[in-house]
Amino acid sequence: MPGRQLDDTVARRRDAALAGHTGNENAARSFLDDNDANVRATALGALNRLGVLTQEELVHATLDADPIMRRRACTESTSWNGSVGEPTTAEVAAAIAVLLTDSDDSVVEVAAWACGERPPASASTVELLSQIATSHDDALCRESAVAALGAIGDIAGLPAILAATEDKATVRRRAVIALAPFDGPEVDAALQRATEDRDWQVRQAAEDLSP
């Protein structure tokens, strides 16, 4: 029965989450092969909460057929084996960077955000983020990529951030904030233009950063 199946799925997801709060590593890991992506994703988070999620399991999750799991892998990567702001392993960074070209826009958005949470980033990752920031069809993906470029602070990403100051308002606001790590005439000119932007939040962000 459909209702019965749903109830079973909810129960398994609950049990996977509970395992992460009670220290039951074996139970949490047993749900990584569940046929429901939400259950698998909850198990991934439970293992990370316990500090026992392996690199192999995390990388494998980035290859999952379901975008729910790929998104969760990006999220867990920001706190796996360290903290936000600390470098992660080259293998995990590369696996997350691959998702910048994912076919699902929601995965691209979260992958871009994740890349900015654990700098530094490779030159190829900065290039991919720059491409997303300037040419992706989805504004949320562009906004996320711009934010990541600002968090990474690599000068190679500056042209994309500057270009994003001419995008739609939500992206412009993010681009102005992303200029914080940079300086120079181009940055000053962009901030000055932003102080006269038609969107008040863009103006406010620019004023906050202006000398």
N, C-alpha and C positions, 0 to 999 in steps of 0.2 A: 504494500500500500504506500502511496506517495507520502502521506502524513507520517507513517511509521518510519520511512526512510529518512525524512527530515529530522524527526526526533532523534534517531540514531546518530545522525551527523552532528547535531547540536551537542549531544552527549559526548561524542568522541572529542569534539573541539574543547568542550569544558574539561574533560579529563586531561587533554594535552596541556591546557593552560594550568590546571591544578598541579600537574607534575612539575612545572617550572617553579611553583611556589612552595612545594613540599620537598624538593631535592630528589625527586624520583627520576634520575637520569635515564634509566632503562625504559621506563614507561614513556617518557617524552620522546626518546629516540624511536620507539616502536611506531609512533605516528608519522614519522617522516615518509613512510611508504603508503600512507592512507590514499584512498582513491578520490578524496575530496581535497581540493587545493586549499581551502580555508583551514582545514584540519592540519595539513602539512605546514602551512605558514605559521599556525599557532605553535606547532611543535618546534619549528625553527627558532621562534622567539623564546620558547621555554628553555631550549638548550643554551641559547645565548645568555639568558638570564642566569642560568646555573653556572655559566663560565666554562661549559664543556663542549660547546659547538666547535667542531673541527674545521680547519680550512677547507678540507675536501668537501665536507657537507655544505659549507657556505657557497663554495664555487659551484658545486653541483646544483644548488638551488637557483643559481643564475641561469641555468640551462633548462629549467623546468618548462614544460609545454604550456603551462598556464601563467598568464601575466600576474595573477594574484601572488604567486610564489616568487616570480622574478622581482616584483615590487618589494616584497617582504625581504628578499635577499639584500636589496639595496639599503633598505632601512636598517636591517641588522648589521650591515657592514660598517655603519657609522659608529657603532659601539663595540664591535667585535675586537677582542684582543687589544684593547686600548680605549682611548676616549676621543671625543671630537677634538680636532685640532692636532692630533698626533698622527704621524705617518702610519699607514697600514702596510701589510706585506705587498710585495710587487705582484704576487699572484692574484690576490683579492682585488687590488687596484685595477689590474688588467681586466679581470672578469667583469667588474662593474663598468669599466670604460666600454667594453663590447656592447653593453646594453644601451649606450648612447645612440646606437643605430638600430634599436629594436623596432619591430613593426607596430608595436602598440605605443601610442603617444603617452599614455599614463606611465608606462615603464620608462620611457625616455625622460620624462619630467622628474621622476624620483631618482633615476640614475644620475642626472645632472646635479641635482641637489646633493646626492651622496658624494659625488666627486669633489664638491667644494667643502665637505665636512672633514676630510682627512688629507689636507695638502701635505707635501707638494704633489703636483700632477705631472705626468710625462708630457713632453712636447706634443705628442700625437693626441693626447687627451685634451690639451688646451686647444689644439686645432679643431677637434671635433666639437668642443663646446662653442668655439667661435662660429663654426658653421651653423650650429643649432641657433645660436643667439641672433644671427643675422638672416637666416633663410628658412627656418622651420615654419611650417604652416600653422602650427598650434602656438598661440600666444603664451600659454602656460609653460610650454617647453622653452620658448625663447626667454621668458622671465626667469625660469629656473637656471638656465645656462648662464645668463648674465650675472645672476647672483653668485653662481659658482666661480665664474671668472674673477669677480671681485674678491671672493674669499681666498682664492688661490693667489691672486696678486702678481701673476706673471705678466711682464710687460708685453709679451706676445699676444695677450688677450685684450689689451687696451683698445686697439682699433675696433673690435667687435662691440665693446662696451660703449665707445663713443658713437658708433652707428646706432646702437640701441637707444640713445637719447633722443632719436628722431622717430621712435616706434610709437605704438599706442600708449595711452597714459599709464597703464599698469606696468608696462615694460620700461617706460621712461623713468618712472619712480624708482624702479629697481636699479636701473642703469646709473642714475645719479648717485645712489647709495654705493654702488659698486665702484665708483670713481675714488672712493676714500683712500685706498692704498697708493694712489698714483698722484704725480704732480707734473707740471710742465705747462707750456702755453696752450696746448690743445685742451688739456683738462680744465684750465682756468676759463677758456672761452666757452666750453661746454657748460660749465657751472653757471657762467654769467647768462648764457641763453636760457638756462633752466630757471633762473630767478624771474624770468618774464613769461614762463610757460602758462598756458591757459588753464592747466590743472593746478589747483592750490597745493595739493600734496607734493607735486613735483617741485613747485616753488619753495615749499617749506624745507624739503630735503636739500635743495641747492643752497638755501640760505644757511642751513645748519652746517654745511661743509665749506661755505665760502669764508675766506679770511676776514 
